[in-house]
Amino acid sequence: MITNRIKSLRFAADQMSQQALADEVGVTRQTINAIEGDKYSPSLEVAFRIAAVFGASLDDVFDWEPD
Amino acid sequence: MANLSYQEKNIWGSLIALSAGAFWFLSDAIPAYVAGTPLPPERLAPWIFAIFLMVLAIELAYHVTLSFCARRDRRDERDALIEAKAGRNGYYVLGGGLVGLGFHLAIWQLIGADPARNLSFGIVAIVTLLILAESSHLVSKLVYYRRGV
């Protein structure tokens, strides 16, 4: 299962909104919301884009635990 | 409704239009079959075409209104994945139904049922299958948007 720390990273980044992050990444706000809620695992490209917005590595944003 | 994304609102519009068409079609077609008086194929075609036009008109009116009233979201990879998975579900329903219908008609042919009645039944069954396939496609999309994919 893939989990993430996007919500806390957004708040650390001057309380960035989901819409602002979505605009930076190039997806919809609903997709950011689904990723945050662990309802959707993004493609590798979107995962890298999200990490790049926060200036972090993939490991800092996403965690993977075997089922 | 305010909590729904643009894509979900779009799907609800299509579902409402399809439901209206399905209601018109099935509320006439099923009782006619049960009563043993199915419409002949030459009368079925214009009727189905009229229902198709009605569905198209409702969809068009809804989507034009929505495009003025709601902020249009761009489609992204999640939308594409949901479309693919929901489309697959719709094709399963259509494919499974067509195979079943094929067997059904072949057996009727073997036992020497009236060919005109067979054709009429086939047309009604295919339209019903199309309605079911599109319904499962749309409902799947709503479920994937709400519960995750």
Backbone of each chain as ProteinMPNN parsed JSONL, in Angstrom:
{"seq_chain_A": "MITNRIKSLRFAADQMSQQALADEVGVTRQTINAIEGDKYSPSLEVAFRIAAVFGASLDDVFDWEPD", "coords_chain_A": {"N_chain_A": [[0.849, -1.196, 0.0], [0.467, 2.247, -0.792], [1.296, 5.109, 0.924], [1.172, 8.594, 1.894], [2.673, 11.853, 2.563], [1.554, 14.219, 1.798], [-0.375, 16.061, 2.674], [0.647, 17.11, 5.119], [2.972, 18.201, 4.125], [1.952, 20.149, 2.461], [0.815, 21.9, 4.307], [3.072, 22.658, 5.626], [4.25, 24.077, 3.651], [3.509, 26.865, 3.656], [0.727, 26.594, 4.011], [-0.329, 25.614, 1.578], [-2.883, 25.317, -0.871], [-5.013, 22.569, -2.001], [-5.827, 23.021, -4.591], [-3.895, 24.806, -5.537], [-1.618, 23.188, -5.471], [-2.452, 21.23, -7.245], [-2.609, 22.725, -9.614], [0.079, 23.33, -9.975], [1.13, 20.799, -10.382], [-0.302, 19.837, -12.502], [-2.666, 18.411, -12.547], [-6.092, 17.576, -11.558], [-7.873, 19.15, -8.801], [-9.391, 17.269, -7.494], [-7.977, 14.953, -7.969], [-5.632, 15.336, -6.493], [-6.811, 15.374, -3.988], [-7.788, 12.736, -3.893], [-5.376, 11.329, -3.956], [-4.185, 12.173, -1.565], [-5.999, 11.06, 0.223], [-5.391, 8.421, -0.004], [-6.781, 7.061, -1.983], [-6.103, 6.827, -4.547], [-3.353, 5.851, -6.447], [-0.752, 7.667, -7.693], [0.719, 8.119, -11.014], [4.166, 7.454, -11.805], [5.324, 9.716, -12.888], [3.635, 11.831, -12.053], [3.993, 11.542, -9.311], [6.706, 12.23, -9.068], [6.499, 14.88, -9.912], [4.954, 16.002, -7.865], [6.67, 15.68, -5.687], [8.721, 17.333, -6.568], [7.542, 19.857, -6.436], [7.547, 20.339, -3.708], [10.193, 20.363, -3.281], [11.368, 18.0, -2.485], [12.437, 14.55, -2.031], [11.208, 11.504, -3.6], [10.975, 9.564, -1.62], [10.619, 11.131, 0.62], [8.069, 11.979, 0.35], [6.364, 9.861, -0.358], [5.442, 6.613, 0.905], [5.925, 3.118, 0.823], [4.309, 0.152, 1.631], [4.443, -3.333, 1.769], [1.582, -5.402, 1.0]], "CA_chain_A": [[0.0, 0.0, 0.0], [1.236, 3.493, -0.869], [0.781, 6.221, 1.739], [1.932, 9.814, 1.569], [2.666, 12.955, 3.535], [1.289, 15.437, 1.02], [-1.147, 17.03, 3.462], [1.525, 17.831, 6.057], [3.907, 19.009, 3.327], [1.211, 21.341, 1.993], [0.67, 22.846, 5.417], [4.404, 23.197, 5.899], [4.569, 24.999, 2.555], [2.658, 28.059, 3.768], [-0.662, 26.159, 3.871], [-0.678, 25.549, 0.143], [-4.18, 24.644, -1.071], [-5.007, 21.434, -2.94], [-5.951, 23.565, -5.948], [-2.591, 25.36, -5.928], [-0.734, 22.054, -5.755], [-2.955, 20.6, -8.482], [-2.202, 23.573, -10.746], [1.537, 23.178, -10.162], [1.439, 19.438, -10.847], [-0.978, 19.611, -13.785], [-3.796, 17.482, -12.401], [-7.23, 18.273, -10.961], [-7.891, 19.19, -7.335], [-9.967, 16.001, -7.037], [-6.927, 13.931, -8.013], [-4.781, 15.573, -5.307], [-7.619, 14.937, -2.841], [-7.819, 11.263, -3.907], [-4.031, 10.844, -3.589], [-4.035, 12.428, -0.117], [-6.852, 10.119, 0.95], [-4.956, 7.058, -0.369], [-7.778, 6.427, -2.847], [-5.535, 6.736, -5.892], [-1.884, 5.871, -6.499], [-0.427, 8.408, -8.924], [1.781, 7.587, -11.878], [5.505, 7.841, -11.354], [5.582, 11.09, -13.321], [2.928, 12.755, -11.15], [4.66, 11.451, -8.005], [7.922, 13.063, -9.151], [6.09, 16.289, -10.005], [4.531, 16.43, -6.515], [7.888, 15.795, -4.872], [9.475, 18.494, -7.037], [6.885, 21.08, -5.937], [7.966, 20.55, -2.322], [11.656, 20.285, -3.231], [11.694, 16.818, -1.686], [12.616, 13.331, -2.822], [10.021, 10.633, -3.575], [10.939, 8.91, -0.301], [10.129, 12.07, 1.629], [6.631, 12.221, 0.13], [5.593, 8.602, -0.442], [5.903, 5.391, 1.566], [5.276, 1.899, 0.299], [4.351, -1.012, 2.523], [3.865, -4.517, 1.098], [0.287, -5.821, 1.588]], "C_chain_A": [[0.89, 1.255, 0.0], [0.554, 4.554, -0.002], [1.622, 7.456, 1.422], [1.8, 10.869, 2.662], [2.343, 14.278, 2.85], [0.591, 16.5, 1.867], [-0.223, 17.823, 4.394], [2.531, 18.683, 5.288], [3.229, 20.276, 2.801], [1.122, 22.381, 3.103], [2.017, 23.468, 5.777], [4.801, 24.23, 4.837], [3.573, 26.162, 2.554], [1.182, 27.746, 3.507], [-1.138, 26.195, 2.416], [-2.002, 24.792, -0.021], [-4.024, 23.465, -2.026], [-5.045, 21.95, -4.375], [-4.613, 24.106, -6.445], [-1.619, 24.24, -6.283], [-1.14, 21.384, -7.073], [-2.52, 21.402, -9.71], [-0.711, 23.421, -11.041], [1.878, 21.827, -10.791], [0.827, 19.166, -12.223], [-2.037, 18.538, -13.718], [-4.967, 18.266, -11.793], [-7.128, 18.245, -9.436], [-8.415, 17.869, -6.78], [-8.912, 14.893, -7.015], [-5.979, 14.094, -6.821], [-5.513, 15.08, -4.063], [-7.642, 13.403, -2.746], [-6.457, 10.687, -3.512], [-3.827, 11.013, -2.08], [-4.83, 11.422, 0.713], [-6.526, 8.656, 0.663], [-6.013, 6.315, -1.191], [-7.257, 6.263, -4.268], [-4.014, 6.793, -5.785], [-1.471, 6.546, -7.796], [0.616, 7.692, -9.763], [3.115, 8.087, -11.339], [5.785, 9.302, -11.705], [4.908, 12.093, -12.39], [3.567, 12.731, -9.76], [5.924, 12.307, -7.993], [7.571, 14.548, -9.19], [5.703, 16.829, -8.627], [5.762, 16.642, -5.632], [8.668, 17.053, -5.266], [8.871, 19.801, -6.527], [7.362, 21.393, -4.518], [9.494, 20.528, -2.182], [12.13, 19.092, -2.423], [11.939, 15.628, -2.609], [11.328, 12.503, -2.74], [9.848, 9.989, -2.2], [10.393, 9.831, 0.78], [8.614, 12.25, 1.525], [5.827, 10.923, 0.225], [6.264, 7.476, 0.342], [5.205, 4.208, 0.93], [5.432, 0.779, 1.302], [3.742, -2.196, 1.779], [2.569, -4.921, 1.784], [0.447, -7.058, 2.459]], "O_chain_A": [[1.911, 1.317, 0.686], [-0.626, 4.851, -0.184], [2.656, 7.362, 0.761], [0.947, 10.788, 3.546], [2.809, 15.335, 3.278], [0.92, 17.684, 1.791], [-0.298, 19.05, 4.455], [2.903, 19.765, 5.742], [3.85, 21.335, 2.708], [1.323, 23.575, 2.879], [2.101, 24.63, 6.173], [5.59, 25.137, 5.101], [2.883, 26.401, 1.562], [0.476, 28.526, 2.868], [-2.197, 26.731, 2.093], [-2.215, 23.757, 0.611], [-3.042, 23.37, -2.761], [-4.392, 21.401, -5.262], [-4.235, 23.906, -7.599], [-0.888, 24.328, -7.27], [-0.298, 21.023, -7.895], [-2.113, 20.829, -10.72], [-0.292, 23.388, -12.199], [2.784, 21.721, -11.617], [1.355, 18.378, -13.006], [-2.287, 17.835, -14.698], [-4.855, 19.467, -11.543], [-6.402, 17.435, -8.859], [-7.959, 17.398, -5.738], [-8.943, 14.009, -6.158], [-5.572, 13.106, -6.21], [-4.917, 14.449, -3.19], [-7.53, 12.842, -1.656], [-6.389, 9.676, -2.813], [-3.352, 10.099, -1.406], [-4.383, 10.989, 1.775], [-7.283, 7.76, 1.035], [-6.127, 5.092, -1.107], [-7.905, 5.627, -5.099], [-3.458, 7.667, -5.12], [-1.796, 6.062, -8.88], [1.303, 6.785, -9.294], [3.177, 9.014, -10.53], [6.401, 10.032, -10.929], [5.52, 13.082, -11.985], [3.673, 13.768, -9.105], [6.186, 13.023, -7.026], [8.252, 15.372, -8.58], [6.063, 17.948, -8.26], [5.877, 17.645, -4.929], [9.209, 17.752, -4.408], [9.599, 20.745, -6.22], [7.558, 22.555, -4.163], [10.018, 20.662, -1.076], [13.163, 19.154, -1.756], [11.682, 15.694, -3.811], [10.464, 12.774, -1.907], [8.736, 9.881, -1.684], [9.778, 9.372, 1.742], [7.959, 12.628, 2.496], [4.746, 10.892, 0.813], [7.489, 7.401, 0.428], [4.037, 4.288, 0.548], [6.534, 0.487, 1.766], [2.651, -2.083, 1.22], [2.451, -4.803, 3.003], [-0.531, -7.544, 3.027]]}, "seq_chain_B": "MANLSYQEKNIWGSLIALSAGAFWFLSDAIPAYVAGTPLPPERLAPWIFAIFLMVLAIELAYHVTLSFCARRDRRDERDALIEAKAGRNGYYVLGGGLVGLGFHLAIWQLIGADPARNLSFGIVAIVTLLILAESSHLVSKLVYYRRGV", "coords_chain_B": {"N_chain_B": [[-24.675, 18.356, -4.784], [-22.888, 20.401, -5.201], [-20.54, 19.469, -4.184], [-19.547, 17.757, -6.008], [-17.275, 16.791, -8.621], [-16.48, 18.289, -11.842], [-16.442, 16.286, -13.778], [-17.952, 14.277, -12.529], [-20.434, 15.523, -12.346], [-21.001, 15.683, -15.038], [-21.291, 12.95, -15.61], [-23.556, 12.314, -14.093], [-25.477, 13.752, -15.513], [-25.517, 12.362, -17.946], [-26.402, 9.933, -17.003], [-28.962, 10.54, -16.066], [-30.231, 11.261, -18.467], [-30.007, 8.846, -19.852], [-31.487, 7.19, -18.156], [-34.046, 8.261, -18.461], [-34.532, 7.654, -21.166], [-34.299, 4.864, -21.025], [-36.423, 4.253, -19.34], [-38.655, 5.034, -20.871], [-38.37, 3.285, -23.043], [-38.238, 0.631, -21.878], [-40.571, 0.529, -20.335], [-42.523, 0.298, -22.217], [-41.685, -1.737, -23.946], [-41.243, -4.129, -22.439], [-43.819, -4.802, -21.184], [-45.233, -5.254, -23.591], [-44.003, -7.528, -24.556], [-44.524, -9.305, -22.497], [-47.25, -9.447, -22.744], [-47.382, -10.775, -25.081], [-47.471, -9.497, -27.493], [-45.337, -8.263, -29.236], [-43.78, -5.335, -30.709], [-43.635, -5.071, -34.281], [-40.561, -5.367, -36.262], [-40.366, -3.24, -38.186], [-41.781, -1.192, -37.015], [-40.473, -0.86, -34.692], [-37.951, 0.337, -35.186], [-38.255, 3.224, -35.878], [-39.304, 4.07, -33.438], [-37.263, 3.464, -31.565], [-35.343, 5.159, -32.599], [-36.529, 7.624, -32.074], [-36.459, 7.629, -29.285], [-33.698, 7.624, -28.935], [-33.085, 10.152, -29.992], [-34.363, 11.747, -28.091], [-32.866, 11.184, -25.778], [-30.413, 12.183, -26.61], [-31.073, 14.915, -26.903], [-31.676, 15.636, -24.231], [-29.193, 15.147, -23.034], [-27.594, 16.966, -24.438], [-28.758, 19.457, -23.748], [-28.316, 19.411, -20.984], [-25.483, 19.258, -20.783], [-24.672, 21.581, -22.093], [-25.805, 23.524, -20.403], [-24.403, 22.884, -18.057], [-21.784, 23.48, -18.808], [-21.88, 26.226, -18.819], [-22.526, 26.822, -16.197], [-20.789, 25.524, -14.392], [-17.376, 25.222, -13.262], [-15.049, 24.221, -15.583], [-13.112, 21.353, -15.377], [-9.837, 20.256, -16.284], [-9.07, 17.14, -17.921], [-7.34, 14.483, -16.37], [-4.733, 12.026, -15.602], [-6.005, 10.314, -13.781], [-8.701, 10.523, -14.428], [-8.575, 9.38, -16.957], [-7.822, 6.756, -16.319], [-10.011, 5.925, -14.796], [-12.018, 6.114, -16.73], [-11.14, 4.12, -18.485], [-11.285, 1.772, -16.888], [-14.007, 1.745, -16.178], [-15.145, 1.657, -18.694], [-14.312, -0.85, -19.511], [-15.837, -2.449, -17.763], [-18.384, -1.904, -18.764], [-18.131, -3.019, -21.327], [-17.831, -5.717, -20.65], [-20.398, -6.324, -19.694], [-21.915, -5.854, -22.014], [-20.667, -7.63, -23.844], [-20.967, -10.163, -22.552], [-23.752, -10.266, -22.433], [-24.412, -10.237, -25.18], [-23.353, -12.673, -26.036], [-24.951, -14.437, -24.55], [-27.446, -13.746, -25.636], [-27.051, -14.528, -28.275], [-26.89, -17.354, -28.02], [-29.459, -17.8, -27.037], [-31.111, -16.94, -29.189], [-30.234, -18.732, -31.128], [-31.11, -21.174, -30.101], [-33.869, -20.758, -30.142], [-34.186, -20.597, -32.876], [-33.558, -23.203, -33.592], [-35.674, -24.643, -32.457], [-37.635, -23.795, -34.036], [-38.996, -21.307, -33.825], [-41.08, -18.393, -34.541], [-39.669, -16.446, -37.096], [-39.955, -13.621, -37.437], [-40.791, -12.789, -34.957], [-38.581, -13.561, -33.545], [-36.654, -11.772, -34.594], [-37.688, -9.344, -33.782], [-37.559, -9.689, -31.01], [-34.788, -9.912, -30.775], [-33.918, -7.31, -31.524], [-35.059, -5.723, -29.479], [-33.774, -6.881, -27.29], [-31.088, -6.302, -27.839], [-31.058, -3.488, -27.722], [-31.783, -3.2, -25.032], [-29.551, -4.405, -23.857], [-27.576, -2.592, -24.638], [-28.401, -0.376, -23.183], [-28.078, -1.38, -20.57], [-25.305, -1.861, -20.584], [-24.242, 0.72, -20.958], [-25.278, 1.927, -18.684], [-23.95, 0.486, -16.654], [-21.374, 1.247, -17.229], [-21.47, 4.027, -16.69], [-22.301, 4.069, -13.985], [-20.204, 2.64, -12.821], [-18.15, 4.47, -13.22], [-18.949, 6.549, -11.515], [-18.772, 5.225, -9.058], [-16.009, 4.614, -8.974], [-14.979, 7.206, -8.922], [-15.912, 8.067, -6.445], [-15.195, 6.063, -4.513], [-12.593, 5.48, -5.018], [-9.812, 4.391, -7.075]], "CA_chain_B": [[-24.203, 18.587, -6.163], [-21.756, 21.33, -5.174], [-19.365, 18.719, -3.778], [-19.153, 16.88, -7.105], [-16.361, 17.358, -9.614], [-17.106, 18.542, -13.144], [-16.621, 14.984, -14.446], [-19.066, 13.57, -11.895], [-21.682, 16.189, -12.773], [-21.198, 15.23, -16.421], [-21.776, 11.561, -15.588], [-24.944, 12.332, -13.609], [-26.317, 14.215, -16.623], [-25.67, 11.254, -18.892], [-27.189, 8.889, -16.336], [-30.358, 10.998, -16.033], [-30.742, 11.158, -19.84], [-30.131, 7.417, -20.17], [-32.595, 6.643, -17.367], [-35.298, 8.689, -19.09], [-34.691, 6.841, -22.377], [-34.521, 3.468, -20.63], [-37.773, 4.149, -18.781], [-39.592, 5.1, -21.994], [-38.231, 2.074, -23.842], [-38.561, -0.607, -21.16], [-41.957, 0.531, -19.838], [-43.393, -0.121, -23.331], [-41.211, -2.974, -24.587], [-41.405, -5.316, -21.581], [-45.236, -5.223, -21.134], [-45.649, -5.779, -24.896], [-43.519, -8.898, -24.625], [-45.252, -10.13, -21.522], [-48.594, -9.635, -23.298], [-47.266, -11.608, -26.283], [-47.699, -8.672, -28.697], [-44.184, -7.376, -29.456], [-43.873, -4.484, -31.896], [-42.878, -5.615, -35.417], [-39.294, -4.65, -36.457], [-40.495, -1.993, -38.954], [-42.296, -0.141, -36.131], [-39.503, -0.694, -33.602], [-36.825, 1.199, -35.563], [-38.513, 4.659, -35.645], [-39.527, 4.294, -32.005], [-35.937, 3.483, -30.936], [-34.68, 6.375, -33.076], [-37.135, 8.747, -31.34], [-35.905, 7.582, -27.914], [-32.298, 8.035, -29.057], [-33.072, 11.613, -30.159], [-34.731, 12.358, -26.817], [-31.692, 11.061, -24.89], [-29.416, 13.116, -27.14], [-31.528, 16.276, -26.591], [-31.51, 15.865, -22.786], [-27.744, 15.231, -22.779], [-27.089, 18.216, -25.015], [-29.244, 20.572, -22.913], [-27.648, 19.333, -19.681], [-24.05, 19.558, -20.88], [-24.511, 23.007, -22.431], [-26.083, 24.262, -19.162], [-23.305, 22.627, -17.123], [-20.568, 24.171, -19.237], [-22.025, 27.642, -18.449], [-22.725, 26.984, -14.749], [-19.746, 24.923, -13.554], [-16.012, 25.411, -13.724], [-14.633, 23.015, -16.305], [-11.8, 20.828, -14.991], [-9.171, 19.487, -17.35], [-9.003, 15.7, -17.628], [-5.971, 14.068, -16.081], [-4.492, 10.578, -15.697], [-6.996, 9.576, -12.979], [-9.917, 10.468, -15.249], [-8.344, 8.409, -18.049], [-7.829, 5.412, -15.735], [-11.403, 5.618, -14.428], [-12.738, 5.894, -17.994], [-10.732, 2.815, -19.026], [-11.816, 0.685, -16.051], [-15.471, 1.738, -16.282], [-15.441, 1.2, -20.054], [-14.124, -2.307, -19.5], [-17.022, -3.041, -17.118], [-19.49, -1.799, -19.725], [-17.923, -4.0, -22.402], [-18.114, -7.042, -20.091], [-21.855, -6.495, -19.668], [-22.376, -5.952, -23.402], [-20.148, -8.874, -24.433], [-21.643, -11.302, -21.913], [-25.155, -10.244, -22.858], [-24.521, -10.611, -26.603], [-23.119, -14.123, -26.129], [-26.183, -15.065, -24.045], [-28.51, -13.51, -26.619], [-26.75, -15.385, -29.427], [-27.322, -18.716, -27.667], [-30.921, -17.786, -26.913], [-31.712, -16.875, -30.529], [-29.904, -19.978, -31.84], [-32.008, -22.229, -29.594], [-35.199, -20.45, -30.684], [-34.139, -20.958, -34.299], [-33.562, -24.674, -33.656], [-36.99, -25.196, -32.134], [-38.557, -23.332, -35.071], [-39.832, -20.16, -33.43], [-41.428, -17.457, -35.615], [-38.492, -15.6, -37.361], [-40.267, -12.197, -37.236], [-40.812, -12.578, -33.509], [-37.165, -13.676, -33.17], [-35.976, -10.533, -34.966], [-38.218, -8.315, -32.892], [-36.967, -9.933, -29.692], [-33.357, -9.603, -30.892], [-33.736, -5.849, -31.515], [-35.363, -5.238, -28.118], [-32.723, -7.372, -26.389], [-29.835, -5.568, -28.096], [-31.207, -2.135, -27.148], [-31.732, -3.355, -23.568], [-28.147, -4.662, -23.5], [-26.841, -1.328, -24.782], [-28.778, 0.45, -22.029], [-27.424, -1.955, -19.385], [-23.854, -1.665, -20.694], [-23.938, 2.131, -20.722], [-25.573, 2.196, -17.266], [-22.881, -0.044, -15.802], [-20.224, 2.106, -17.506], [-21.626, 5.306, -15.974], [-22.338, 3.82, -12.528], [-18.832, 2.28, -12.441], [-17.359, 5.704, -13.143], [-19.319, 7.252, -10.274], [-18.22, 4.459, -7.919], [-14.557, 4.805, -8.955], [-14.688, 8.582, -8.486], [-16.224, 8.22, -5.02], [-14.541, 5.106, -3.619], [-11.187, 5.338, -5.363], [-9.506, 3.455, -8.153]], "C_chain_B": [[-22.953, 19.474, -6.182], [-20.449, 20.606, -4.865], [-18.82, 17.831, -4.904], [-18.18, 17.58, -8.04], [-17.119, 17.558, -10.929], [-17.391, 17.217, -13.863], [-17.818, 14.237, -13.862], [-20.408, 14.194, -12.294], [-22.033, 15.776, -14.199], [-21.829, 13.842, -16.456], [-23.231, 11.523, -15.126], [-25.904, 12.776, -14.715], [-26.588, 13.095, -17.614], [-26.563, 10.169, -18.302], [-28.678, 9.267, -16.306], [-30.979, 10.839, -17.428], [-30.976, 9.693, -20.218], [-31.306, 6.79, -19.421], [-33.941, 7.009, -17.989], [-35.582, 7.843, -20.338], [-35.016, 5.386, -22.043], [-35.94, 3.282, -20.108], [-38.812, 4.122, -19.909], [-39.581, 3.773, -22.769], [-38.757, 0.837, -23.1], [-40.006, -0.644, -20.68], [-42.95, 0.167, -20.942], [-42.998, -1.501, -23.861], [-41.493, -4.215, -23.739], [-42.884, -5.738, -21.492], [-45.729, -5.803, -22.464], [-45.202, -7.231, -25.046], [-44.277, -9.821, -23.711], [-46.649, -10.445, -22.066], [-48.576, -10.491, -24.569], [-47.549, -10.847, -27.566], [-46.528, -7.724, -28.929], [-44.373, -6.545, -30.718], [-43.1, -5.132, -33.04], [-41.629, -4.765, -35.667], [-39.452, -3.314, -37.181], [-41.083, -0.852, -38.116], [-41.331, 0.135, -34.975], [-38.452, 0.367, -33.934], [-37.12, 2.694, -35.359], [-38.703, 4.999, -34.174], [-38.182, 4.399, -31.268], [-35.188, 4.751, -31.337], [-35.213, 7.597, -32.322], [-36.588, 8.802, -29.912], [-34.455, 8.057, -27.927], [-32.202, 9.564, -29.178], [-33.403, 12.317, -28.849], [-33.543, 12.331, -25.849], [-30.629, 12.076, -25.302], [-29.781, 14.558, -26.768], [-31.337, 16.595, -25.109], [-30.024, 16.035, -22.461], [-27.189, 16.576, -23.235], [-27.476, 19.402, -24.137], [-28.499, 20.592, -21.584], [-26.189, 19.779, -19.785], [-23.796, 21.016, -21.257], [-24.736, 23.85, -21.171], [-24.914, 24.124, -18.195], [-22.057, 23.417, -17.517], [-20.639, 25.668, -18.923], [-21.989, 27.83, -16.929], [-21.55, 26.494, -13.9], [-18.371, 25.171, -14.156], [-15.526, 24.109, -14.361], [-13.236, 22.603, -15.861], [-11.169, 20.136, -16.19], [-9.177, 18.01, -16.934], [-7.551, 15.337, -17.35], [-5.868, 12.545, -16.091], [-5.505, 9.761, -14.9], [-8.31, 9.449, -13.759], [-9.769, 9.409, -16.354], [-8.401, 6.972, -17.515], [-9.259, 4.99, -15.385], [-12.218, 5.316, -15.683], [-12.416, 4.501, -18.542], [-11.355, 1.666, -18.223], [-13.336, 0.591, -16.171], [-15.896, 1.25, -17.666], [-15.319, -0.306, -20.162], [-15.344, -2.999, -18.872], [-18.219, -3.037, -18.065], [-19.368, -2.833, -20.831], [-18.171, -5.423, -21.91], [-19.613, -7.316, -20.122], [-22.374, -6.699, -21.094], [-21.945, -7.281, -24.034], [-20.855, -10.097, -23.88], [-23.088, -11.409, -22.367], [-25.321, -10.684, -24.302], [-24.298, -12.115, -26.796], [-24.38, -14.87, -25.685], [-27.322, -14.942, -25.039], [-28.317, -14.395, -27.851], [-27.221, -16.82, -29.195], [-28.845, -18.806, -27.651], [-31.592, -17.821, -28.293], [-31.439, -18.162, -31.316], [-30.836, -21.101, -31.398], [-33.422, -22.007, -30.125], [-35.293, -20.868, -32.152], [-34.28, -22.474, -34.462], [-34.956, -25.252, -33.398], [-38.075, -24.633, -33.058], [-39.505, -22.231, -34.645], [-40.056, -19.228, -34.619], [-40.25, -16.49, -35.855], [-38.756, -14.111, -37.102], [-40.247, -11.864, -35.736], [-39.379, -12.642, -32.954], [-36.42, -12.372, -33.414], [-36.386, -9.403, -34.029], [-37.612, -8.458, -31.496], [-35.493, -9.542, -29.696], [-33.106, -8.106, -30.811], [-33.957, -5.292, -30.111], [-34.25, -5.651, -27.154], [-31.428, -6.602, -26.587], [-29.916, -4.158, -27.515], [-31.138, -2.198, -25.621], [-30.293, -3.588, -23.103], [-27.309, -3.389, -23.593], [-27.125, -0.409, -23.601], [-28.064, -0.056, -20.771], [-25.913, -1.697, -19.4], [-23.483, -0.217, -20.383], [-24.212, 2.51, -19.264], [-24.433, 1.709, -16.392], [-21.597, 0.754, -16.007], [-20.297, 3.386, -16.664], [-21.598, 5.109, -14.457], [-20.933, 3.446, -12.028], [-17.985, 3.54, -12.281], [-17.654, 6.453, -11.848], [-18.714, 6.558, -9.057], [-16.71, 4.68, -7.836], [-14.19, 6.22, -8.504], [-14.885, 8.736, -6.979], [-15.365, 7.336, -4.129], [-13.069, 4.887, -3.933], [-10.952, 4.285, -6.418], [-8.095, 2.923, -7.966]], "O_chain_B": [[-22.083, 19.331, -7.041], [-19.374, 21.074, -5.239], [-17.756, 17.227, -4.764], [-18.244, 18.794, -8.232], [-18.235, 17.069, -11.107], [-18.445, 17.049, -14.477], [-18.602, 13.637, -14.597], [-21.385, 13.488, -12.545], [-23.197, 15.548, -14.528], [-22.763, 13.583, -17.215], [-24.047, 10.794, -15.69], [-27.007, 12.243, -14.839], [-27.717, 12.897, -18.065], [-27.373, 9.564, -19.004], [-29.544, 8.413, -16.498], [-32.101, 10.351, -17.564], [-31.993, 9.344, -20.817], [-32.033, 5.964, -19.974], [-34.857, 6.189, -18.041], [-36.702, 7.378, -20.548], [-35.872, 4.76, -22.668], [-36.585, 2.274, -20.397], [-39.727, 3.299, -19.906], [-40.628, 3.22, -23.102], [-39.598, 0.099, -23.613], [-40.61, -1.714, -20.617], [-44.08, -0.227, -20.656], [-43.854, -2.325, -24.183], [-41.933, -5.238, -24.263], [-43.188, -6.913, -21.702], [-46.541, -6.728, -22.476], [-45.929, -8.06, -25.592], [-44.629, -10.945, -24.068], [-47.168, -11.545, -21.881], [-49.629, -10.885, -25.072], [-47.832, -11.447, -28.602], [-46.695, -6.508, -28.834], [-45.028, -6.971, -31.669], [-42.024, -5.687, -32.815], [-41.615, -3.581, -35.331], [-38.762, -2.35, -36.848], [-40.91, 0.319, -38.456], [-41.359, 1.202, -34.362], [-38.1, 1.19, -33.089], [-36.319, 3.382, -34.726], [-38.316, 6.074, -33.718], [-37.982, 5.3, -30.453], [-34.485, 5.349, -30.522], [-34.45, 8.498, -31.973], [-36.291, 9.878, -29.393], [-34.03, 8.801, -27.043], [-31.35, 10.19, -28.549], [-32.814, 13.347, -28.523], [-33.251, 13.326, -25.185], [-30.024, 12.74, -24.46], [-28.915, 15.335, -26.366], [-30.89, 17.688, -24.76], [-29.638, 16.937, -21.718], [-26.427, 17.23, -22.524], [-26.64, 20.247, -23.817], [-28.096, 21.654, -21.108], [-25.718, 20.578, -18.975], [-22.824, 21.619, -20.801], [-23.97, 24.773, -20.893], [-24.48, 25.102, -17.586], [-21.359, 23.957, -16.658], [-19.605, 26.32, -18.776], [-21.499, 28.842, -16.427], [-21.337, 27.001, -12.799], [-18.212, 25.309, -15.369], [-15.588, 23.041, -13.752], [-12.29, 23.386, -15.951], [-11.855, 19.517, -17.004], [-9.275, 17.684, -15.751], [-6.642, 15.828, -18.02], [-6.789, 11.854, -16.528], [-5.835, 8.64, -15.288], [-8.948, 8.396, -13.748], [-10.697, 8.654, -16.644], [-8.951, 6.082, -18.163], [-9.666, 3.856, -15.639], [-13.014, 4.377, -15.701], [-13.307, 3.789, -19.006], [-11.884, 0.713, -18.795], [-13.89, -0.505, -16.256], [-16.88, 0.523, -17.801], [-16.126, -0.96, -20.823], [-15.823, -4.009, -19.386], [-18.962, -4.014, -18.162], [-20.355, -3.45, -21.231], [-18.67, -6.256, -22.667], [-20.049, -8.395, -20.521], [-23.171, -7.602, -21.35], [-22.744, -7.966, -24.673], [-21.294, -10.965, -24.635], [-23.585, -12.499, -22.649], [-26.255, -11.417, -24.626], [-24.966, -12.751, -27.612], [-24.824, -15.808, -26.346], [-28.071, -15.892, -25.266], [-29.275, -14.938, -28.4], [-27.863, -17.423, -30.055], [-29.438, -19.749, -28.174], [-32.505, -18.61, -28.538], [-32.291, -18.629, -32.071], [-31.298, -21.889, -32.223], [-34.096, -22.96, -30.516], [-36.302, -21.403, -32.611], [-35.004, -22.963, -35.329], [-35.366, -26.223, -34.035], [-39.259, -24.934, -32.905], [-40.67, -22.21, -35.044], [-39.305, -19.27, -35.593], [-39.857, -15.779, -34.93], [-37.876, -13.41, -36.601], [-39.758, -10.816, -35.315], [-39.01, -11.902, -32.041], [-35.655, -11.914, -32.566], [-35.56, -8.623, -33.556], [-37.206, -7.472, -30.88], [-35.003, -8.923, -28.752], [-32.191, -7.667, -30.114], [-33.159, -4.498, -29.612], [-33.835, -4.864, -26.304], [-30.742, -6.281, -25.616], [-28.967, -3.684, -26.891], [-30.509, -1.348, -24.991], [-29.865, -3.042, -22.086], [-26.45, -3.133, -22.75], [-26.225, 0.25, -23.079], [-27.513, 0.733, -20.003], [-25.318, -1.362, -18.375], [-22.535, 0.046, -19.643], [-23.482, 3.308, -18.676], [-23.99, 2.421, -15.491], [-20.814, 0.921, -15.072], [-19.326, 3.776, -16.016], [-20.96, 5.874, -13.733], [-20.519, 3.875, -10.951], [-17.207, 3.665, -11.335], [-16.745, 6.93, -11.169], [-18.21, 7.21, -8.143], [-16.181, 4.908, -6.748], [-13.206, 6.411, -7.789], [-14.126, 9.442, -6.315], [-14.858, 7.794, -3.105], [-12.373, 4.186, -3.198], [-11.781, 3.401, -6.632], [-7.629, 2.114, -8.769]]}, "name": "protein", "num_of_chains": 2, "seq": "MITNRIKSLRFAADQMSQQALADEVGVTRQTINAIEGDKYSPSLEVAFRIAAVFGASLDDVFDWEPDMANLSYQEKNIWGSLIALSAGAFWFLSDAIPAYVAGTPLPPERLAPWIFAIFLMVLAIELAYHVTLSFCARRDRRDERDALIEAKAGRNGYYVLGGGLVGLGFHLAIWQLIGADPARNLSFGIVAIVTLLILAESSHLVSKLVYYRRGV"}
